[in-house]
Amino acid sequence: MEERLKTGTTTVGIVCKDGVVLAADRRATAGNMIVDKKAEKVHIISDDFAVTIAGVVSDAQLLIKLIRAELKLKEVRTAKRPTTKEAANLLGGLLYSNLRRMSMFPGIAHFLLGGKDTEGIHLYDLFPDGSVTRITDFVSSGSGSVFAYGVLETQYKPGMSTVEATKLAVKAVDTALQRDSASGNGVDVIVIDEKEIKRVIQKEIEARL
């Protein structure tokens, strides 16, 4: 039971002049064993929001289901679509409760949340303790983040386009794949702009490199 299924993970979020880019690798592990080579770590949770996940898979999956329900409920109650800040605070509250729930196995899940609303496009870092931080440039989470940050710190430039940021995000995650054994098996990327949230397929990623 100690070797619970974990995403291991390298996730990246980048703020651009025309949107937000979210990226992550595709490997899930249990101890030293690779149990899933096609793990989905970048999830679209509504027409306005998407998240990356790192940590214990079961906790992350449950929290994604809960935040989807909470966002729909809030929209019904208020008759308007939630803002990105409201979505981030809702998810932060769920993380806070999840970590402090009485259990033999404390829940640990780390999210990056990108979203669009009437005020623009935003990126938030949601730590496992429930803290919510707005990101204005870039952020990375997971076991491979230290390697990804090395790329982001040296190559990120304010005002990048989503095309440029996609290339940088893939490079940052790919660098982590070379050094972090818990990360691997390809890269998934989602681009959020003022019109839509789009999953960039692998072929399109290769075309942008």
N, C-alpha and C positions, 0 to 999 in steps of 0.2 A: 504493500500500500504506500510505502514511502516514495516509490518511483511513479508518481502520478503523471498523467499525460500533460506535458507542458509544451508551449509553443517555442521555447528557447528564444529565438526571434531576433531579428533586426527590423525595426520599423522606422520610417522617416516621414516627417511632414515638412513641407516647404511653402512659405507664403510668397506669392508672385504678384506682379502688377495686375494680372488679369485672372487670378484665381488661387487655388490651393492644390498642391500635389501631395497625395498620400501613397506610400509604397511600403512593401514588406516582403520578406522571403516566404518560402512555402513549406518549411520543415517543422514537424512536430516530433518531440522526443519523449521517452520515458526512461530516465536515467541515461545510460550510454546507448540505448537502442533507438534507432530511427523508426518510428511507427507510422508516419504519414509523410509522403513526399509531395502531396498536393493539398496541404492544409490551407484553408482560406483564412487569411489574417487581415484582409481589408474588406470591410463589409459596408454595403449601402443599407442604411437603416430607415431611410425615407426618401422622398423626392428632394429633400433639402440637406440631408446630413449623411456623412459616412464616417466610419471609425477604423482605426487599426487596433489590433489586440496583441498583448504580450502577457505572459504569465500562465496560470493554470487554465487549460482549455475549458473544463466544465464550468468554471466560474465565469469566464468570458462569454461563453455561449448563453448561459442563463441570463447574464446581465444585458446582453444584446436583445434577447426576447423581452425582458422587462422594460428596457428603455423604448423599444418600439411601441409597446403597449402604452407606456406613460405618455409618449408624445402624441399618440392618437387620442388618448383620453383628454389631454390638455387642449388639443385642438377642438374637440367636441364641446368641452366646457366653456371655452373662451370665444368660440366661433372665429378664431383666427389662428394662423400657423405660428408655431413657436419660433422665437428668435434663436440664433445659435447660442447666445449666452444662456438663455433659458434651458436649452437642451443640455448644455455643458453642466449647468448647475443641477439639473435633474439626475444626470448620470453620476455626478460627483456625490450626490446624496446616496445613491444606490451603492457606490463603492465604499462610502463611509460605513454604511450599515453592514455590507458584506464582510468587511475586514473585522468588524467588532462583534459579529455573530458568534455565539458560543458554539465551538466545534473542535473536534480533535485535530482537524486539518484546516487551519486558517485560510480563507480565500485570498488569493493574491492575483489581481488583474490590473494591467496598466493600459490605458486607452489614449489615443490621439484622436481628437474629433474635429473634423472640418465641416463647415456648413455655409449656406448662403441664405440671406434674408433681405429685407428691405433696406438694411443699412450697409450691405456689402457682403464680402466673403471673409470668413474668419477661421482661425485655427486655435484649438485649445489642447493643453496637455493635462490629462487627468490621472494623477498619481494614485497608486493603490490605497492610500490613506484617505482619499476623498478630496484632496486639495485640487483646486481648479486654477490653472494659469493660462492666461491668454498669450499666445506666441505671435510675435510680429516679424520673425525672420525664419528660423528653422528649429527643428527639434528631432531627437531620436530616442527610442526606447528599446529595451531588451538587452540580451546578453552580448549582442554584437554592436551596441550603440557606441562604445568607445572607439571602435574602428570607423564607424560611419561619421562620427563627429570630426575625425581627423580630415576627412574629405570635405565635409560641409564647412568647417571653419576656414579652410583655405580657398575654397572655390565658390562659395555662395556670394552673390552680388545683389544688392537691393535693386528692385525693379526688373528682375528676371521675368521672362515670359513663361507660361506653363510648358511650352515646348523645351525651353532651356532647363527648366526645373525638373522636368521628367528625366532628361538626360543625366542631370546631377544626382537625382534620387536613385536612379538605377546604378550609377557608379558608386554611390555611397553604400548601398546595400550589397552590391557585388564585392566591394572591398571587404566588407564584414564576412561575406561567405568564404573568403579565402583564408580567414584566420579564426573564425568562431565555429566550432564543430556543431553547435546547437542551431546554427543558421544554415540554410542551403536550399537546393532544388528549385532554383529559379526565383523570379521576382514578379509580384503583382503590383499594378499601379492603377490608382483612380485619380482622375482630374476633376476638380470642381470649379466651374466657372459660373458666370451670372445666368447662363441659360440652362445648364444641366449638370448632372453628375454622371461621368462616363468612365466605365472600366476600360482601360487601355489593354488590349489583348497583346500577347507576347510578340506577335508578328509586328504590330505597330511600335512596340517598344524597340525592337531591333532596328526598325526603320529610322528611329529618332537618334540612334547612337552614332 
